[in-house]
Amino acid sequence: MTDRRATPAAALTAIGAACVVLGGLVAAVSGPLHLALGSWTAAYLVLVAGVAQYAMGRARARRPRTGRRMPWAWAQVGAWNAGNALVIGGSLAGIPWLVDVGSVLLLAALVIAFRATWLASVPRWVEAAYRVFLVLLAISTVVGVAIAHLRA
């Protein structure tokens, strides 16, 4: 019998894929509806909420199975998605402190992801590239906070 419980890796991957689709839908309607931040929202949904989350899910799925529980794995899923919701909501509403709170959650999720980068059956350079990817996401989060405050 197969264990059919949801895993954090599957959740990150599925939600990431859904965000890519949602970002495409936002892109499709942002022009005709003349949405001021439509292209930014679409790009954010696709790249940050979608592709980055999908990559974190795939990396988490590559972790060796140790039999140990990973208590922070679900925290990563929650922090990443709540953080993205707050960043998008704060940006669209012009409320920089919401972007700040969301960014703190995103950074927490990235720390959890970075600590979980002991990947199985991948070359060292793949693991190193993934860690660089996470660091670049953290840097872009800080830059995004600065932009949100300048724009508000």
C-alpha positions as a Markdown table, in Angstrom:
| # | Residue | x | y | z |
|---|---|---|---|---|
| 1 | Met | 0.0 | 0.0 | 0.0 |
| 2 | Thr | 1.3 | 3.4 | -0.9 |
| 3 | Asp | 1.4 | 6.4 | 1.6 |
| 4 | Arg | -0.8 | 9.0 | 0.0 |
| 5 | Arg | -0.3 | 11.8 | 2.5 |
| 6 | Ala | 0.6 | 15.1 | 1.1 |
| 7 | Thr | 4.2 | 16.1 | 1.5 |
| 8 | Pro | 5.8 | 19.5 | 1.7 |
| 9 | Ala | 7.7 | 18.8 | -1.5 |
| 10 | Ala | 4.5 | 17.9 | -3.4 |
| 11 | Ala | 2.7 | 21.0 | -2.0 |
| 12 | Leu | 5.5 | 23.4 | -3.0 |
| 13 | Thr | 5.6 | 21.8 | -6.5 |
| 14 | Ala | 1.9 | 21.8 | -7.1 |
| 15 | Ile | 1.3 | 25.4 | -5.7 |
| 16 | Gly | 4.3 | 26.6 | -7.7 |
| 17 | Ala | 2.8 | 25.2 | -10.9 |
| 18 | Ala | -0.6 | 26.7 | -10.1 |
| 19 | Cys | 1.0 | 30.1 | -9.6 |
| 20 | Val | 2.7 | 29.9 | -13.0 |
| 21 | Val | -0.8 | 29.3 | -14.6 |
| 22 | Leu | -2.3 | 32.0 | -12.5 |
| 23 | Gly | 0.4 | 34.4 | -13.5 |
| 24 | Gly | -0.3 | 33.6 | -17.1 |
| 25 | Leu | -4.0 | 34.3 | -16.6 |
| 26 | Val | -3.2 | 37.6 | -14.9 |
| 27 | Ala | -1.0 | 38.5 | -17.9 |
| 28 | Ala | -3.8 | 37.7 | -20.3 |
| 29 | Val | -6.2 | 40.0 | -18.6 |
| 30 | Ser | -4.0 | 42.8 | -17.4 |
| 31 | Gly | -3.7 | 44.5 | -20.8 |
| 32 | Pro | -7.4 | 44.5 | -21.8 |
| 33 | Leu | -8.4 | 45.5 | -18.3 |
| 34 | His | -5.7 | 48.2 | -18.1 |
| 35 | Leu | -4.4 | 47.0 | -14.7 |
| 36 | Ala | -1.7 | 49.3 | -13.5 |
| 37 | Leu | 0.4 | 46.7 | -11.8 |
| 38 | Gly | -0.9 | 43.8 | -13.9 |
| 39 | Ser | 2.4 | 43.0 | -15.6 |
| 40 | Trp | 4.3 | 43.2 | -12.3 |
| 41 | Thr | 1.7 | 40.9 | -10.7 |
| 42 | Ala | 1.9 | 38.4 | -13.5 |
| 43 | Ala | 5.7 | 38.3 | -13.5 |
| 44 | Tyr | 5.8 | 38.0 | -9.7 |
| 45 | Leu | 3.3 | 35.2 | -9.7 |
| 46 | Val | 5.2 | 33.3 | -12.4 |
| 47 | Leu | 8.8 | 33.9 | -11.3 |
| 48 | Val | 8.6 | 34.2 | -7.5 |
| 49 | Ala | 5.5 | 32.5 | -6.4 |
| 50 | Gly | 5.6 | 30.0 | -9.2 |
| 51 | Val | 9.0 | 29.0 | -10.6 |
| 52 | Ala | 10.9 | 29.6 | -7.4 |
| 53 | Gln | 8.4 | 27.6 | -5.4 |
| 54 | Tyr | 8.4 | 24.8 | -7.9 |
| 55 | Ala | 12.2 | 24.6 | -7.8 |
| 56 | Met | 12.1 | 24.5 | -4.0 |
| 57 | Gly | 9.6 | 21.7 | -4.1 |
| 58 | Arg | 11.6 | 19.7 | -6.6 |
| 59 | Ala | 14.8 | 20.2 | -4.5 |
| 60 | Arg | 13.0 | 19.1 | -1.3 |
| 61 | Ala | 11.8 | 16.0 | -3.1 |
| 62 | Arg | 15.4 | 15.1 | -3.9 |
| 63 | Arg | 16.3 | 15.1 | -0.2 |
| 64 | Pro | 17.5 | 11.7 | 1.0 |
| 65 | Arg | 14.8 | 9.8 | 3.0 |
| 66 | Thr | 16.1 | 9.6 | 6.5 |
| 67 | Gly | 13.0 | 8.5 | 8.2 |
| 68 | Arg | 13.2 | 11.6 | 10.4 |
| 69 | Arg | 10.3 | 14.1 | 10.5 |
| 70 | Met | 11.1 | 17.5 | 9.0 |
| 71 | Pro | 9.1 | 19.8 | 11.3 |
| 72 | Trp | 10.1 | 23.0 | 9.4 |
| 73 | Ala | 9.2 | 21.7 | 5.9 |
| 74 | Trp | 5.5 | 22.7 | 6.3 |
| 75 | Ala | 6.6 | 26.0 | 7.8 |
| 76 | Gln | 8.4 | 26.6 | 4.6 |
| 77 | Val | 5.3 | 26.0 | 2.6 |
| 78 | Gly | 3.2 | 28.3 | 4.8 |
| 79 | Ala | 5.8 | 31.1 | 5.1 |
| 80 | Trp | 6.5 | 31.1 | 1.3 |
| 81 | Asn | 2.8 | 31.3 | 0.3 |
| 82 | Ala | 1.7 | 33.7 | 3.1 |
| 83 | Gly | 4.7 | 35.9 | 2.3 |
| 84 | Asn | 3.9 | 36.0 | -1.4 |
| 85 | Ala | 0.2 | 36.9 | -0.6 |
| 86 | Leu | 1.3 | 39.7 | 1.6 |
| 87 | Val | 3.9 | 41.1 | -0.9 |
| 88 | Ile | 1.4 | 41.0 | -3.7 |
| 89 | Gly | -1.4 | 42.5 | -1.6 |
| 90 | Gly | 0.8 | 45.1 | 0.0 |
| 91 | Ser | 2.2 | 46.1 | -3.4 |
| 92 | Leu | -1.2 | 46.4 | -5.1 |
| 93 | Ala | -2.7 | 48.3 | -2.1 |
| 94 | Gly | 0.3 | 50.6 | -1.8 |
| 95 | Ile | 0.9 | 49.5 | 1.8 |
| 96 | Pro | 4.7 | 49.0 | 2.3 |
| 97 | Trp | 4.5 | 47.5 | 5.8 |
| 98 | Leu | 2.6 | 44.5 | 4.4 |
| 99 | Val | 5.4 | 44.0 | 1.9 |
| 100 | Asp | 7.8 | 44.2 | 4.8 |
| 101 | Val | 5.9 | 41.5 | 6.8 |
| 102 | Gly | 5.6 | 39.3 | 3.7 |
| 103 | Ser | 9.3 | 39.7 | 2.9 |
| 104 | Val | 10.2 | 38.6 | 6.4 |
| 105 | Leu | 8.1 | 35.4 | 5.8 |
| 106 | Leu | 9.8 | 34.9 | 2.4 |
| 107 | Leu | 13.3 | 35.2 | 4.0 |
| 108 | Ala | 12.3 | 32.7 | 6.7 |
| 109 | Ala | 11.1 | 30.2 | 4.1 |
| 110 | Leu | 14.4 | 30.7 | 2.2 |
| 111 | Val | 16.4 | 30.0 | 5.4 |
| 112 | Ile | 14.5 | 26.8 | 5.9 |
| 113 | Ala | 15.0 | 25.9 | 2.2 |
| 114 | Phe | 18.8 | 26.6 | 2.5 |
| 115 | Arg | 19.1 | 24.4 | 5.6 |
| 116 | Ala | 17.4 | 21.6 | 3.7 |
| 117 | Thr | 19.7 | 21.6 | 0.7 |
| 118 | Trp | 21.3 | 18.2 | 1.3 |
| 119 | Leu | 20.2 | 16.8 | -2.0 |
| 120 | Ala | 20.5 | 13.2 | -3.0 |
| 121 | Ser | 21.8 | 11.9 | -6.2 |
| 122 | Val | 22.7 | 15.2 | -7.8 |
| 123 | Pro | 26.2 | 16.5 | -8.6 |
| 124 | Arg | 27.7 | 19.0 | -6.2 |
| 125 | Trp | 27.5 | 21.8 | -8.7 |
| 126 | Val | 23.7 | 21.3 | -8.9 |
| 127 | Glu | 23.4 | 21.7 | -5.1 |
| 128 | Ala | 25.7 | 24.7 | -5.2 |
| 129 | Ala | 23.7 | 26.3 | -8.0 |
| 130 | Tyr | 20.5 | 25.7 | -6.0 |
| 131 | Arg | 22.1 | 27.4 | -3.0 |
| 132 | Val | 23.1 | 30.4 | -5.2 |
| 133 | Phe | 19.6 | 30.5 | -6.5 |
| 134 | Leu | 18.2 | 30.8 | -2.9 |
| 135 | Val | 20.7 | 33.5 | -2.1 |
| 136 | Leu | 19.7 | 35.5 | -5.2 |
| 137 | Leu | 16.1 | 35.1 | -4.1 |
| 138 | Ala | 17.0 | 36.5 | -0.7 |
| 139 | Ile | 18.8 | 39.5 | -2.3 |
| 140 | Ser | 15.9 | 40.2 | -4.7 |
| 141 | Thr | 13.5 | 40.1 | -1.7 |
| 142 | Val | 15.5 | 42.9 | 0.0 |
| 143 | Val | 15.6 | 44.9 | -3.2 |
| 144 | Gly | 11.9 | 44.4 | -3.6 |
| 145 | Val | 11.3 | 45.9 | -0.1 |
| 146 | Ala | 13.3 | 48.9 | -1.1 |
| 147 | Ile | 11.4 | 49.4 | -4.3 |
| 148 | Ala | 8.0 | 49.0 | -2.5 |
| 149 | His | 9.0 | 51.8 | -0.1 |
| 150 | Leu | 10.2 | 54.0 | -2.9 |
| 151 | Arg | 7.1 | 53.5 | -4.9 |
| 152 | Ala | 4.7 | 54.1 | -2.0 |
